Amino acid sequence: MKLRTTLAIVTAAILTLTATGCAVQRGQETVGAYVDDSAITTQVKARFIENKQVDAAAISVETLKGTVMLSGFAKNANERSTAESIARGVKGVTNVRNQIAIRP
């Protein structure tokens, strides 16, 4: 189980850094703030991958100054609230904006 968790975190980190690059973006003051936000995004995605109730591929995670925005689609209200709860439980998260739509 630890190996799976480690692989999930490493995979999410690689995907996050590859997709976003390493430049400071969107009004962040420092590289440190960018790295903190990237780490939060990676942790949230890794926890989604570990959780069987959340489809990590269907939910996008973005973080800016500790505020996490969730978007995408959930199968039901339970999946939507579980994703929000997981995001709130990650260290460094100050706020969660849940924009996940429920599929009809």
N, C-alpha and C positions, 0 to 999 in steps of 0.2 A: 504494500500500500504506500510506503514511503517513497519507493522508486517511482510509482505512478504520479504521486504528488510532485516530486522533484521534476520529472519529465514535463508535467503540465506547466509548471512555473517557468521552466527554461524555454519551452515552446512558446508560451505566451509572451515572454520577454523578447525573444527573437522576433516574433511577429510584430510586436509593438515597435521595437526599435527600427526594424526594416521598413515598416509602413510609414513611420513618422519622421525618420531621420534623427539627427542629434542636434539640430539647431533649436535655439530658443524661439518659440512661436507665440502667437496670439496674445501679446501683451504681457507675457511673463517677464518678471524683472531679471531673473538670474538663471543660470544653467542649473543651479541646485534646485530651484523651484520646478523646473522642467523635469529633472530627474525624479524628484519626489512624486510629481503627478504621473509620470510614466510607471513608477513602481506601484502606485495605487492602482492604476489601470491593469497592470500585469497581475496583481494579487486578486483583483475582482474577477478577471477572466479565468484565472487558475481555479478559483473557488467555484466558478460556474461549471468548469470542466469536471471537477470532482463531484459535484452535486448531480444526482440522477434526475432530479425534478426540473432542472433548468437546461434548456437547449442553448448551450454556449454559442453555437454557430448562428442562432437566430437573433441574438441580442448584442448590440453594439455598446461599447463602454468608452466614454471620453471623460477625461479629468482635467479640470482647470482650477488651480489654487485650492485644491482639496475638495472641490465640488464635483461630484460624479454625475454624469448624465447618462441615463440608460435609454436606449431606443431600440426599435425593432419590433418583433412580434412574439407573443406568447400564446400557447394553446388554450390557457384558461387564466382566470383571476388568481388562482393559487400559484401558478408559475410566476406571474407578474409580481405578486407580493413576496414570494420567496427570493426572487432576484434582487428586489429592493432591500430585503432584510440582509442578504449576503453582503451587498455593497455597504450597507451601514455598519457591518461588523468588521470592516477592514480598517486597520490602524491608519490614521491620517485623514480619513474621510470626515469632512466637516458638514457636508450637506449632500443629499441625493435628490436629483430631479428625475422622476420616473415618467418617461414618455413612451413606455412600452404599450403598444396596442394589442388588444386581444383579438385573435383571429375569429371570424364569425363561424 
